Each structure stands twice: as structure tokens, then as C-alpha cells.
Amino acid sequence: MASVHRQRNVTGVLATSRRRLLKIMAEAAALLAASPIICARTADALLQPATEALTPFRVRVPQAALDDLKRRLAGVRWPERETVTDWSQGVPLGKAQALIAYWRDRYDWRRFETQLNAYPQFRTRVDGLGIHFLHVQSRHENALPLLITHGWPGSIVEFMKIIGPLTDPTRYGGTAEDAFHLVIPCLPGFGFSDKPAENGWDAVRIAKAWGALMQRLGYSKWVAQGGDWGSAVTHALGHLRPIGLVAAHVNWPLVFPKQLPANPSSDEKLAMDAAAAFNSDQSGYFKEQSTRPQTVAYGLADSPSGQALWIYEKFQAWTDNKGTVESVLSPDEMLDDITLYWLTNTAASAARIYWQNSQASSGAYSGLRIELPMAATIFPHEIYRAPRSWAEALWPNLIYWAEVDKGGHFAAFEQPALFSEELRKAFKSIRAT
């Protein structure tokens, strides 16, 4: 009887414990459901607060976030097809449906996650904001430290194919003297960097943060590179000249003269016409993100198809392709970038870089006079192709200029071998000083 009594007590205790556990689980589930941060659906919500320490970082997106993405992609509500036979109204319905079907059924984020985690990554707090960056050091002695900055709708994804050629050039047709140490940060509000909660993060403030980052890494001599908003940040670095910065290269020189020539040369007229065409026909996204980034972000943050096609259109328009962007960038490569935006829920914070720089009047085509040694490579399908004469007027220390025969706005992404070779050439003279 005593053993039966003990057994009943144990059974009762287990039942009570089970009920208590179920109650706790139910309360936790209710708490998570009511939370404004849905950790299961966003990767950035899992970021730990950054400190000034250089803290190692690895990407591991919750499976629930990937499952949520698939669920949303399975329920897209499509508009009717366009009334034209080209891209003049935006992404054609057939192209949109093909990309979303690939994303839903064939794309593998874990593949890219593994690729990214193969490189050393860190987070550190600079000017109150957590900054995520890759820091890939070369095995070659006397490698030159290079800070490289992306833009919108790009990301660190753009640079995956140049890490090997730049850090280990002897495996890619170069010499040990061509080697770079690479520092590749995510812009504030992009990727796994923190989202600014205050105004003021324009190109100049970002450039100041980059200078502090390079100093924290211990680099006493370094160079910088950028395209798109990365070019604006690199121009700002050229003005600020933080400790250790000795030269910079851009693949989109912001050298428009304040007063356009009355009798332009053929090169000047091409640049002026291209800029005018961009402003009149391709800059709708720019105006929206410069004026109402919060409004457009509601749709982009809620709809992965909306986010994808907002970016896909720019890949089509700004790459040097043969009529279809897939001739230059694979669906997987484009979706690596698009998925990074989606999983980190950065539609608003990334778009806000346009608003911040428009408010600061630093979103223009002119970066003004820069005394720092500057270099540039002009790719044929850039938004506009700046003439060398304009750069010479604003850059008295022009150390390198080249015009290549292929590539577009996403130069490193589209033509990694050519881009890498251009950087080797651009900074060759700097290594000897």
C-alpha cells in the first residue's frame, strides 16, 4: 500500500509539473505573439548589442524566418500584366513570376550563409551604432589594407567574388605585391549593421565612422574604394582624410561641374545626356526614397515579392547585360542580395540613406574638390560616364584613370576579375610610398 501511495504521489507531482510546464509554454507563446519584435521572422532581431570590442560574428538565420519567407512567396497576389512589350513600365509580369518561383522553390539561403561564414566577420560599436564588417586579411606580407563600401540596392554580397583575387592574388593571376587586406562593412541600416534610430547618418558621418573603424583595427596606412553610395562615402573620406588614409578609388566619380559647359565636348555631352535621362526616366525610386522612405517601406517590409522586384529592376537597368540581367548575374547571386534585405528587414533603414543625404545636400553628382590622391575606373554601363577632364578639374592629385570595355554600376559583382585588376593597377603607385 505504501508503494501504491508513493506511486500516486509521483504521478500527481508529474501531472502538476506537466500542467505547470504547459502553462509556462502557453504564457511564453502569448508573450512572443504580442511582442513587437517577431524574432522568428527576422534575422536582425537576434543581433546582440555591440560594444567597442571587435566581437566575432556568425550569421545563423532562424529557420522560422526562412519558413515564413516561403509561406509568403506561396501566396503572392499578382497584378495584371503590363501593356507594353519591354521594361518601360517596370519588371514584366513573366520575369517577376519566374524570379519569385525560383526564390520559392529552388533558392537556398543556407548555401550563401555558409559562404559568408567562411570569412572572418565582426561587429563593433562606432559612434553609438553597431557596425558589421568582414575583415579578411591576406597571407602575403605587406598587403595593403583596403576599405570597400557598397551602396543601394547592393550590399556586402557584391564583393564575395573579389575577396579571393584581392587577398590571395597569386592564385588569380597576380603577384604577392598585389595583395590587399580587406575591410568590408555593411552601411548603417544595411545587412547586419544596426539601424540608426536618429537622424544624421549621412555620407560624412559614415565616413567618420569608417575612419574610426580603420584606426580601431590598427591600420596606419590604408586606401578606400566605393561605388554608388559607397562612392559618396569615399568622396567624403577624401575630404576628411582620416588618419592613415593615403588614396581612394571609385567606380562612379562624382565630378559633375557646378556650371555645365555651354559647348560640351562629345564625352561631356554623353555624360550630361545620360544624367538627364536618368533623372527623367529612372529616378522614381530615388525621389521616393529621398522624400518618403517610411511610406514605401511598409509595402517592401511586408511583401518579399515587392522587395525582390524593387531591387531586381535595378539589376536589370544598371548592369551591362545582353538584354537580360541573367546573362551577367545568376538568380542565386541576385537573390543572395535580395534575401539579405528581406531577412534583416532593412527596407526602411536602407532607403533612409537617400533621405539623410538629401537633407544634408550631399546626394548630388558633385563631390567637389578633393586633394587626396584619387583614382577611378569608368565602366561602360554606368548611370553616366564621367569624362576625365571633369575629374582633373576637381582632383588635382589624380593618380589613375581607366575606361574599360565591359561592366556596369555593380562593377565588382558583374566583372570581379576586371574589377580586381583595376584596383591592383589603381593603387600600384601608392604601395611604393
C-alpha positions as CSV (number, residue, x, y, z in Angstrom):
1,M,0.0,0.0,0.0
2,A,2.9,2.4,0.8
3,S,4.4,1.8,-2.6
4,V,1.0,2.4,-4.3
5,H,0.7,5.6,-2.3
6,R,4.2,6.7,-3.3
7,Q,3.3,5.9,-6.9
8,R,0.2,8.0,-6.8
9,N,2.2,10.9,-5.2
10,V,4.8,10.7,-8.0
11,T,2.0,10.6,-10.6
12,G,0.4,13.6,-9.1
13,V,3.6,15.5,-9.0
14,L,4.4,14.7,-12.6
15,A,0.9,15.7,-13.7
16,T,1.2,19.0,-11.7
17,S,4.7,19.6,-13.3
18,R,3.3,18.9,-16.7
19,R,0.4,21.3,-16.2
20,R,2.8,24.0,-14.9
21,L,5.1,23.5,-17.9
22,L,2.2,23.7,-20.3
23,K,1.1,26.9,-18.6
24,I,4.5,28.4,-18.9
25,M,4.8,27.5,-22.5
26,A,1.4,29.0,-23.2
27,E,2.3,32.2,-21.5
28,A,5.6,32.4,-23.4
29,A,3.8,31.8,-26.7
30,A,1.4,34.6,-25.8
31,L,4.2,36.9,-24.9
32,L,6.0,36.3,-28.2
33,A,2.8,36.7,-30.2
34,A,2.3,40.1,-28.5
35,S,5.9,41.3,-28.9
36,P,6.6,44.0,-31.5
37,I,9.8,42.2,-32.4
38,I,9.0,38.8,-34.0
39,C,12.3,37.0,-33.6
40,A,11.2,34.0,-35.6
41,R,10.6,36.1,-38.7
42,T,13.6,38.5,-38.8
43,A,17.3,37.8,-38.5
44,D,18.3,41.3,-37.3
45,A,16.1,41.0,-34.2
46,L,18.6,38.4,-32.9
47,L,21.6,40.8,-33.1
48,Q,23.3,41.2,-29.7
49,P,24.1,44.8,-28.7
50,A,27.6,45.8,-30.0
51,T,30.4,47.1,-27.8
52,E,33.6,48.8,-28.8
53,A,35.3,45.4,-28.7
54,L,35.8,43.7,-32.1
55,T,33.4,40.9,-31.4
56,P,33.4,37.8,-33.8
57,F,30.1,37.3,-35.6
58,R,28.5,34.5,-37.5
59,V,25.2,34.5,-39.4
60,R,22.6,32.0,-38.4
61,V,19.2,32.9,-39.6
62,P,16.3,31.2,-37.7
63,Q,14.7,28.5,-39.7
64,A,11.3,30.1,-38.8
65,A,12.3,33.2,-40.8
66,L,13.0,31.1,-43.9
67,D,9.8,29.2,-43.4
68,D,7.9,32.5,-43.1
69,L,9.5,33.7,-46.3
70,K,8.4,30.5,-48.2
71,R,4.9,30.9,-46.9
72,R,4.7,34.5,-48.1
73,L,6.1,33.6,-51.5
74,A,3.5,30.9,-51.9
75,G,0.7,33.4,-51.5
76,V,1.6,36.3,-53.8
77,R,-1.2,38.3,-55.3
78,W,-0.1,39.3,-58.8
79,P,-1.2,42.4,-60.7
80,E,-2.3,42.2,-64.4
81,R,0.5,42.1,-67.0
82,E,2.0,45.3,-68.4
83,T,0.6,46.9,-71.5
84,V,4.0,47.1,-73.2
85,T,6.5,44.5,-74.5
86,D,9.5,45.8,-72.7
87,W,10.7,47.0,-69.3
88,S,9.4,50.6,-69.8
89,Q,6.6,50.1,-67.2
90,G,8.9,48.2,-64.8
91,V,9.5,44.5,-64.3
92,P,7.4,42.5,-66.8
93,L,4.9,40.1,-65.1
94,G,6.5,37.0,-66.7
95,K,10.0,37.9,-65.4
96,A,8.6,38.7,-62.0
97,Q,6.8,35.4,-61.7
98,A,9.9,33.5,-62.9
99,L,12.2,35.1,-60.3
100,I,9.7,34.6,-57.4
101,A,9.1,30.9,-58.4
102,Y,12.9,30.4,-58.3
103,W,13.1,32.1,-54.9
104,R,10.3,30.0,-53.6
105,D,11.2,26.6,-55.0
106,R,15.0,26.5,-55.7
107,Y,16.9,29.2,-53.8
108,D,19.0,28.1,-50.8
109,W,19.9,30.8,-48.3
110,R,21.9,28.3,-46.2
111,R,24.4,28.0,-49.2
112,F,25.1,31.7,-49.0
113,E,25.1,31.7,-45.3
114,T,27.9,29.1,-45.3
115,Q,29.8,31.1,-47.9
116,L,29.6,34.2,-45.8
117,N,30.6,32.4,-42.6
118,A,33.7,31.2,-44.3
119,Y,35.1,34.7,-43.8
120,P,36.0,36.4,-40.5
121,Q,33.2,38.7,-39.5
122,F,32.8,41.1,-36.6
123,R,30.6,43.7,-35.0
124,T,31.7,46.7,-33.1
125,R,30.1,49.9,-31.9
126,V,31.2,53.1,-33.6
127,D,29.6,56.4,-32.9
128,G,26.9,54.6,-30.9
129,L,26.0,52.2,-33.7
130,G,26.8,48.5,-34.1
131,I,28.7,48.0,-37.4
132,H,29.0,44.6,-39.0
133,F,32.0,44.0,-41.3
134,L,34.1,41.4,-42.9
135,H,37.9,41.6,-42.1
136,V,39.7,39.3,-44.5
137,Q,43.5,39.5,-44.1
138,S,45.9,38.4,-46.8
139,R,48.6,35.8,-46.1
140,H,51.0,37.9,-48.1
141,E,53.4,40.2,-46.2
142,N,53.0,43.9,-46.8
143,A,49.4,43.6,-48.1
144,L,47.7,47.0,-48.4
145,P,44.6,47.5,-46.2
146,L,41.6,48.4,-48.3
147,L,38.2,49.6,-47.0
148,I,35.5,49.0,-49.6
149,T,31.9,50.4,-49.3
150,H,28.8,49.2,-51.1
151,G,25.6,51.2,-52.0
152,W,21.9,50.6,-52.6
153,P,20.5,48.2,-53.6
154,G,23.8,46.5,-53.2
155,S,25.4,45.0,-50.1
156,I,28.4,43.1,-49.0
157,V,27.1,40.4,-51.3
158,E,28.5,42.4,-54.2
159,F,32.1,41.7,-53.0
160,M,32.1,38.0,-52.4
161,K,33.7,37.3,-55.8
162,I,36.6,39.7,-55.3
163,I,37.7,38.6,-51.8
164,G,39.9,35.8,-53.2
165,P,41.5,37.7,-56.0
166,L,42.3,40.7,-53.8
167,T,43.6,38.9,-50.7
168,D,45.3,36.0,-52.4
169,P,46.3,37.3,-55.8
170,T,48.9,34.6,-56.6
171,R,46.0,32.2,-57.1
172,Y,44.3,34.6,-59.5
173,G,47.0,35.7,-61.9
174,G,48.6,38.4,-59.7
175,T,51.7,38.7,-57.6
176,A,52.2,38.8,-53.8
177,E,52.8,42.6,-54.2
178,D,49.2,43.0,-55.4
179,A,47.7,41.7,-52.1
180,F,45.2,43.6,-50.0
181,H,43.8,43.2,-46.5
182,L,40.0,43.7,-46.9
183,V,37.6,45.6,-44.6
184,I,34.1,45.3,-46.0
185,P,31.5,47.0,-43.7
186,C,27.7,47.0,-44.0
187,L,26.5,50.6,-44.2
188,P,24.4,51.7,-41.2
189,G,20.9,50.4,-41.7
190,F,22.0,47.7,-44.1
191,G,22.6,44.0,-43.5
192,F,23.8,43.1,-40.0
193,S,24.8,46.6,-39.0
194,D,22.4,48.4,-36.6
195,K,19.6,50.6,-37.9
196,P,20.1,54.2,-36.9
197,A,17.4,55.4,-34.5
198,E,18.2,59.1,-35.0
199,N,18.8,61.5,-37.9
200,G,22.3,62.4,-39.1
201,W,23.8,59.3,-40.6
202,D,24.7,60.9,-44.0
203,A,27.8,60.1,-46.1
204,V,30.0,62.4,-44.0
205,R,29.1,60.8,-40.7
206,I,29.5,57.3,-42.2
207,A,33.0,58.3,-43.5
208,K,33.9,59.5,-40.0
209,A,32.8,56.1,-38.6
210,W,34.9,54.3,-41.2
211,G,37.9,56.3,-40.2
212,A,37.4,55.3,-36.6
213,L,36.9,51.7,-37.6
214,M,40.2,51.5,-39.5
215,Q,42.0,53.2,-36.6
216,R,40.5,50.6,-34.2
217,L,41.8,47.9,-36.5
218,G,45.2,49.3,-36.1
219,Y,45.9,50.3,-39.7
220,S,48.3,53.2,-40.1
221,K,48.2,53.3,-43.9
222,W,45.2,52.3,-45.9
223,V,43.1,53.0,-49.0
224,A,39.4,53.2,-49.7
225,Q,37.1,52.2,-52.6
226,G,33.4,52.6,-53.3
227,G,30.6,52.7,-55.8
228,D,27.0,54.1,-55.6
229,W,26.5,55.4,-52.1
230,G,29.9,53.8,-51.4
231,S,31.3,56.4,-53.8
232,A,29.6,59.2,-51.9
233,V,31.2,57.9,-48.7
234,T,34.6,57.5,-50.4
235,H,34.4,61.1,-51.6
236,A,33.6,62.2,-48.1
237,L,36.6,60.2,-46.9
238,G,38.7,62.1,-49.5
239,H,37.6,65.4,-47.9
240,L,38.0,64.3,-44.3
241,R,41.3,62.4,-44.8
242,P,41.2,60.4,-41.6
243,I,44.4,59.1,-40.0
244,G,46.1,56.6,-42.3
245,L,44.1,57.2,-45.5
246,V,46.5,57.7,-48.4
247,A,44.4,57.3,-51.5
248,A,41.0,56.3,-52.8
249,H,39.4,54.7,-55.9
250,V,35.8,55.0,-57.1
251,N,33.9,53.4,-60.0
252,W,31.4,56.2,-60.1
253,P,33.2,59.6,-59.9
254,L,31.0,62.4,-58.6
255,V,32.7,65.1,-60.6
256,F,29.9,67.0,-62.3
257,P,31.0,70.6,-62.7
258,K,28.9,73.2,-60.9
259,Q,28.5,75.1,-64.2
260,L,27.8,72.8,-67.1
261,P,29.8,73.7,-70.2
262,A,27.9,75.7,-72.8
263,N,29.7,74.0,-75.7
264,P,30.3,70.5,-74.3
265,S,32.7,68.0,-75.9
266,S,31.3,64.7,-77.1
267,D,32.3,63.0,-73.9
268,E,30.7,65.8,-71.8
269,K,27.5,65.7,-73.8
270,L,27.2,61.9,-73.4
271,A,27.6,62.3,-69.6
272,M,25.1,65.2,-69.5
273,D,22.5,63.4,-71.6
274,A,22.9,60.2,-69.6
275,A,22.4,62.0,-66.3
276,A,19.4,63.9,-67.7
277,A,17.8,60.6,-68.9
278,F,18.4,59.0,-65.5
279,N,16.7,62.0,-63.8
280,S,13.7,62.0,-66.1
281,D,13.1,58.2,-66.6
282,Q,14.9,56.1,-64.0
283,S,14.9,58.1,-60.8
284,G,11.4,57.4,-59.4
285,Y,12.8,55.1,-56.7
286,F,15.4,57.9,-55.8
287,K,12.7,60.5,-55.4
288,E,10.5,58.2,-53.3
289,Q,13.3,57.1,-51.0
290,S,14.7,60.7,-50.7
291,T,11.3,62.1,-49.7
292,R,9.1,59.3,-48.2
293,P,11.3,56.3,-47.3
294,Q,9.0,55.3,-44.5
295,T,5.9,55.1,-46.7
296,V,7.4,52.9,-49.4
297,A,9.0,50.7,-46.8
298,Y,5.6,49.4,-45.5
299,G,5.0,47.5,-48.7
300,L,8.6,46.4,-49.1
301,A,8.9,45.2,-45.5
302,D,5.6,43.2,-45.7
303,S,6.0,41.7,-49.1
304,P,9.1,39.7,-50.2
305,S,8.0,39.8,-53.8
306,G,7.7,43.6,-53.6
307,Q,11.2,43.8,-52.0
308,A,12.6,41.5,-54.6
309,L,11.2,43.3,-57.6
310,W,12.1,46.7,-56.3
311,I,15.7,45.6,-56.4
312,Y,15.6,43.2,-59.5
313,E,14.6,46.1,-61.7
314,K,17.8,48.0,-60.8
315,F,19.9,44.9,-61.5
316,Q,18.3,44.8,-65.0
317,A,18.7,48.5,-65.6
318,W,22.2,49.1,-64.3
319,T,24.1,46.0,-65.3
320,D,26.0,45.6,-68.6
321,N,23.8,42.8,-69.9
322,K,22.7,41.4,-73.2
323,G,19.1,42.3,-72.8
324,T,18.5,40.2,-69.7
325,V,20.3,40.6,-66.3
326,E,20.6,36.8,-66.0
327,S,23.4,37.0,-68.7
328,V,25.5,38.8,-66.1
329,L,24.2,37.8,-62.6
330,S,22.7,34.4,-61.8
331,P,19.3,34.2,-60.0
332,D,21.2,32.9,-56.9
333,E,23.6,35.9,-56.8
334,M,20.8,38.4,-57.1
335,L,18.7,36.6,-54.5
336,D,21.6,36.4,-52.1
337,D,21.4,40.2,-52.1
338,I,17.6,40.4,-52.1
339,T,17.3,37.8,-49.3
340,L,19.7,39.7,-47.1
341,Y,17.5,42.8,-47.4
342,W,14.4,40.7,-46.6
343,L,15.8,38.7,-43.7
344,T,17.2,41.8,-42.0
345,N,14.0,43.8,-42.6
346,T,16.1,46.8,-43.8
347,A,13.7,48.2,-46.5
348,A,13.2,51.4,-44.4
349,S,16.6,51.8,-42.9
350,A,18.4,51.2,-46.2
351,A,16.0,53.6,-48.1
352,R,16.6,56.2,-45.5
353,I,20.2,56.8,-46.7
354,Y,18.6,58.7,-49.6
355,W,16.6,60.9,-47.2
356,Q,19.5,61.6,-44.9
357,N,21.8,62.6,-47.8
358,S,19.2,64.7,-49.5
359,Q,18.6,66.6,-46.2
360,A,22.3,67.1,-46.0
361,S,22.6,68.2,-49.6
362,S,25.2,65.5,-50.2
363,G,23.3,63.4,-52.7
364,A,24.4,65.4,-55.7
365,Y,26.6,64.3,-58.6
366,S,29.5,66.6,-57.5
367,G,31.8,65.6,-54.7
368,L,33.6,69.0,-55.1
369,R,37.4,69.4,-55.0
370,I,39.4,66.6,-53.3
371,E,43.2,66.9,-52.5
372,L,43.6,63.3,-51.6
373,P,45.2,61.1,-54.3
374,M,42.2,59.8,-56.3
375,A,41.7,57.1,-58.8
376,A,38.8,55.9,-60.9
377,T,37.7,53.3,-63.4
378,I,34.8,54.0,-65.7
379,F,32.6,51.1,-66.7
380,P,30.6,51.4,-69.9
381,H,27.1,50.8,-68.5
382,E,27.4,53.2,-65.5
383,I,24.5,55.5,-64.9
384,Y,26.7,58.2,-66.6
385,R,30.3,58.1,-67.7
386,A,32.3,61.0,-66.3
387,P,34.8,62.5,-68.6
388,R,38.4,62.5,-67.4
389,S,38.6,66.3,-67.8
390,W,35.9,66.8,-65.1
391,A,37.9,64.6,-62.7
392,E,41.1,66.5,-63.5
393,A,39.3,69.8,-62.7
394,L,38.3,68.6,-59.2
395,W,41.1,66.1,-58.3
396,P,44.5,67.8,-58.6
397,N,46.1,64.5,-57.4
398,L,44.6,62.1,-60.0
399,I,46.8,59.1,-59.8
400,Y,44.9,56.6,-62.1
401,W,42.2,56.8,-64.7
402,A,40.9,54.0,-66.9
403,E,37.9,53.4,-69.1
404,V,37.2,49.6,-69.6
405,D,35.1,47.8,-72.1
406,K,32.6,45.9,-70.0
407,G,30.7,46.2,-66.8
408,G,28.1,48.4,-65.2
409,H,27.0,50.0,-62.0
410,F,27.6,46.9,-59.9
411,A,31.2,46.6,-61.2
412,A,32.6,44.2,-58.6
413,F,29.5,42.0,-58.8
414,E,29.4,41.9,-62.6
415,Q,33.1,41.7,-63.5
416,P,35.1,40.6,-60.5
417,A,38.3,39.7,-62.4
418,L,38.4,43.0,-64.2
419,F,37.5,45.0,-61.1
420,S,40.2,43.3,-59.1
421,E,42.8,44.0,-61.7
422,E,41.7,47.7,-61.8
423,L,42.3,48.0,-58.1
424,R,45.7,46.5,-58.4
425,K,46.6,49.0,-61.0
426,A,45.0,51.9,-59.3
427,F,46.9,51.6,-56.1
428,K,50.2,50.3,-57.5
429,S,51.9,53.7,-57.2
430,I,50.7,54.1,-53.6
431,R,52.3,50.9,-52.4
432,A,55.8,52.3,-53.0
433,T,55.2,55.5,-51.0
